[in-house]
Amino acid sequence: ELTDSACSLVPQVLKSCTEFIEKHGIVDGIYRLSGIASNIQKLRHEFDSEQIPDLTKDIYIQDIHCVGSLCKLYFRELPNPLLTYQLYEKFS
């Protein structure tokens, strides 16, 4: 379990999406299957607009994979990977 100080380091997009997935997204391939591109972009835009979107809207419940896809997109677009270049050799 994360402490309050550790939670403040987690970006809101990841916090909201992972909480939603843990509650509603226990389906096969949640991170393997892609969501509908327009739903992913709509969700991304809502987070980019400094809003915390209502993930319980039908559009997201019916396309649960768009939430997982947004998480993957977030990690893919980080300027530096989570497994940093300096530590890559140790990880592999």
Residue pairs with C-beta under 8 A, 6 or more apart in sequence:
2 10
7 15
11 74
12 47
12 52
13 47
13 70
13 71
13 74
14 71
14 74
16 47
16 52
16 53
16 55
17 55
17 67
17 68
17 70
17 71
18 71
20 55
20 56
20 60
20 67
21 30
21 64
21 67
21 68
21 71
24 55
24 56
24 61
24 64
25 64
25 67
25 68
27 64
29 65
30 64
30 65
30 68
31 68
31 71
31 72
33 65
33 68
34 40
34 65
34 69
35 63
35 64
35 65
35 66
35 67
35 68
35 69
35 70
36 63
36 65
36 66
39 59
39 60
39 63
39 66
40 66
40 69
40 70
40 73
42 59
43 53
43 60
43 66
43 67
43 70
44 70
44 73
46 53
47 53
47 70
53 60
55 61
55 67
60 66
60 67
75 82
83 91
